């Protein structure tokens, strides 16, 4: 089967028109398409389509509507990057410190390299392989050079986590014995399984935000762990939505000031674009403000 024939920016404008999208200024839209990939932008037309298997949009759909939804998504990602970084740095710190103190108390203090200290040994080996790739990528950094020259390439865990992605730190936590995971989870005030899930969810969200992936009209996996009590009080909340992941990010922020600031910014961006977005497509209930505030 042959691939689709490439088309110019002006032809992309005509393609949008052929799918029933109203355009006031074709030249302006062409300039936008020169900056935003056609394929990326048309991902935001899904809610406007007549049929899920057809690219034609319902009558009255305008390019401005689609662009507003795109801009909402982009601005929301920008907001979340800052707070995801805060969470990433905090949990890398907690996991590295608490595990090292428990396992690496005797010389040569490198027991974090020993797979005997991990329940999921296959998973641990995979994390090690990923770390070696990251270490090779950063081979010219002072951190890597210093430990290569002085410690034969070995590093304390609190150094290793600075080179590991958030996804691999989440996997590392999941490789640990239950007792070690429980000690870390207890220190941050959450259950072992909930922390494992939340780290996984936030690593997914972090990767989506870092790579500019669409958050709007997206089903999130894995489903977020939300307590039965919370779900009973808030039956409109679905745990595979952007809203559920935002609640997790809110819960995992390490201080009240960050939580309040994040809450305010999310509300601001949602209200700014409320006339253009479909709340159900991001999993936001009508009373989302109450739910967020009750979880501060």
GIBEL-V907136 format. One record per backbone hydrogen bond with DSSP energy under -1.0 kcal/mol. NH is the residue of the N-H (numbers start at 1). CO is the residue of the C=O. E is the energy in kcal/mol with one decimal. If there is no record, write none. Layout:
BEGIN
nh->NH co->CO e->E
nh->NH co->CO e->E
END
This chain:
BEGIN
nh->12 co->8 e->-1.9
nh->13 co->9 e->-1.6
nh->14 co->10 e->-1.6
nh->15 co->11 e->-1.9
nh->16 co->12 e->-2.1
nh->17 co->13 e->-2.1
nh->18 co->14 e->-2.2
nh->19 co->15 e->-1.0
nh->20 co->17 e->-1.8
nh->21 co->16 e->-1.9
nh->22 co->61 e->-3.0
nh->29 co->25 e->-2.0
nh->30 co->26 e->-2.3
nh->31 co->27 e->-1.9
nh->32 co->28 e->-1.8
nh->33 co->29 e->-2.4
nh->34 co->30 e->-1.1
nh->35 co->32 e->-1.4
nh->36 co->32 e->-2.4
nh->41 co->37 e->-2.7
nh->42 co->38 e->-2.6
nh->44 co->41 e->-1.9
nh->45 co->42 e->-1.6
nh->48 co->45 e->-1.7
nh->49 co->46 e->-1.1
nh->50 co->56 e->-2.8
nh->54 co->51 e->-2.1
nh->57 co->19 e->-3.3
nh->58 co->48 e->-3.0
nh->61 co->58 e->-1.6
nh->63 co->22 e->-2.5
nh->66 co->62 e->-1.6
nh->67 co->63 e->-2.5
nh->68 co->64 e->-2.2
nh->69 co->65 e->-1.8
nh->70 co->66 e->-2.2
nh->71 co->67 e->-2.7
nh->72 co->68 e->-2.2
nh->73 co->69 e->-2.1
nh->74 co->70 e->-2.4
nh->75 co->71 e->-2.6
nh->76 co->72 e->-2.3
nh->77 co->73 e->-2.2
nh->78 co->74 e->-1.9
nh->79 co->75 e->-1.9
nh->80 co->76 e->-2.3
nh->81 co->77 e->-1.9
nh->84 co->80 e->-2.7
nh->85 co->81 e->-2.1
nh->86 co->82 e->-1.6
nh->87 co->83 e->-2.1
nh->88 co->84 e->-2.7
nh->89 co->85 e->-2.6
nh->90 co->86 e->-2.0
nh->91 co->87 e->-2.7
nh->92 co->88 e->-2.2
nh->93 co->89 e->-1.9
nh->94 co->90 e->-2.4
nh->95 co->91 e->-2.5
nh->96 co->92 e->-2.3
nh->97 co->93 e->-2.3
nh->98 co->94 e->-2.4
nh->99 co->95 e->-2.0
nh->100 co->96 e->-1.8
nh->101 co->97 e->-2.4
nh->102 co->98 e->-1.6
nh->103 co->99 e->-2.5
nh->104 co->100 e->-3.0
nh->109 co->106 e->-2.5
nh->113 co->110 e->-2.2
nh->114 co->111 e->-1.3
nh->117 co->114 e->-2.1
nh->118 co->115 e->-1.7
nh->119 co->175 e->-1.5
nh->120 co->175 e->-2.0
nh->121 co->119 e->-1.3
nh->124 co->120 e->-2.1
nh->125 co->121 e->-2.2
nh->126 co->122 e->-1.8
nh->127 co->123 e->-2.0
nh->128 co->124 e->-2.4
nh->129 co->125 e->-2.2
nh->130 co->126 e->-2.2
nh->131 co->127 e->-2.4
nh->132 co->128 e->-2.3
nh->133 co->129 e->-1.6
nh->134 co->130 e->-2.2
nh->135 co->131 e->-3.2
nh->136 co->132 e->-2.0
nh->137 co->133 e->-2.1
nh->138 co->134 e->-2.1
nh->139 co->136 e->-1.3
nh->141 co->138 e->-2.4
nh->145 co->141 e->-2.3
nh->146 co->142 e->-2.6
nh->147 co->143 e->-1.9
nh->148 co->144 e->-1.9
nh->149 co->145 e->-2.3
nh->150 co->146 e->-2.4
nh->151 co->147 e->-1.6
nh->153 co->147 e->-2.7
nh->154 co->151 e->-1.8
nh->159 co->156 e->-1.3
nh->160 co->156 e->-2.3
nh->161 co->157 e->-2.4
nh->163 co->160 e->-1.7
nh->164 co->160 e->-1.5
nh->169 co->165 e->-1.8
nh->170 co->166 e->-2.3
nh->171 co->167 e->-2.0
nh->172 co->168 e->-2.4
nh->173 co->169 e->-2.2
nh->174 co->170 e->-1.8
nh->175 co->171 e->-1.1
nh->176 co->173 e->-1.2
nh->181 co->177 e->-2.4
nh->182 co->178 e->-2.9
nh->183 co->179 e->-1.7
nh->184 co->180 e->-1.8
nh->185 co->181 e->-2.8
nh->186 co->182 e->-2.8
nh->187 co->183 e->-1.5
nh->188 co->184 e->-1.1
nh->189 co->186 e->-1.0
nh->190 co->185 e->-2.3
nh->195 co->191 e->-2.5
nh->196 co->192 e->-2.0
nh->197 co->193 e->-2.2
nh->198 co->194 e->-2.9
nh->199 co->195 e->-2.7
nh->200 co->196 e->-1.9
nh->201 co->197 e->-2.9
nh->202 co->198 e->-2.6
nh->203 co->199 e->-1.9
nh->204 co->200 e->-1.9
nh->205 co->201 e->-2.5
nh->206 co->202 e->-2.6
nh->207 co->203 e->-2.1
nh->208 co->204 e->-2.2
nh->209 co->205 e->-2.4
nh->210 co->206 e->-2.6
nh->211 co->207 e->-1.8
nh->213 co->208 e->-2.6
nh->217 co->281 e->-1.4
nh->220 co->240 e->-3.1
nh->224 co->239 e->-3.3
nh->231 co->227 e->-2.5
nh->232 co->228 e->-2.4
nh->233 co->229 e->-1.7
nh->234 co->230 e->-1.8
nh->237 co->234 e->-2.0
nh->243 co->282 e->-1.6
nh->245 co->241 e->-1.7
nh->246 co->242 e->-2.4
nh->247 co->243 e->-2.2
nh->248 co->244 e->-1.7
nh->249 co->245 e->-2.4
nh->250 co->246 e->-2.5
nh->251 co->247 e->-2.3
nh->252 co->248 e->-2.2
nh->259 co->255 e->-1.8
nh->260 co->256 e->-2.7
nh->261 co->257 e->-2.2
nh->262 co->258 e->-2.7
nh->263 co->259 e->-2.5
nh->264 co->260 e->-2.2
nh->265 co->261 e->-2.0
nh->266 co->262 e->-2.4
nh->267 co->263 e->-2.3
nh->268 co->264 e->-2.0
nh->269 co->265 e->-2.2
nh->270 co->266 e->-2.3
nh->271 co->267 e->-2.4
nh->272 co->268 e->-1.9
nh->273 co->269 e->-1.4
nh->276 co->273 e->-2.2
nh->277 co->273 e->-1.8
nh->281 co->278 e->-1.2
nh->282 co->279 e->-1.4
nh->284 co->279 e->-2.2
nh->288 co->285 e->-1.5
nh->291 co->287 e->-1.8
nh->292 co->288 e->-2.7
nh->293 co->289 e->-2.5
nh->294 co->290 e->-2.2
nh->295 co->292 e->-1.5
nh->296 co->293 e->-1.3
END
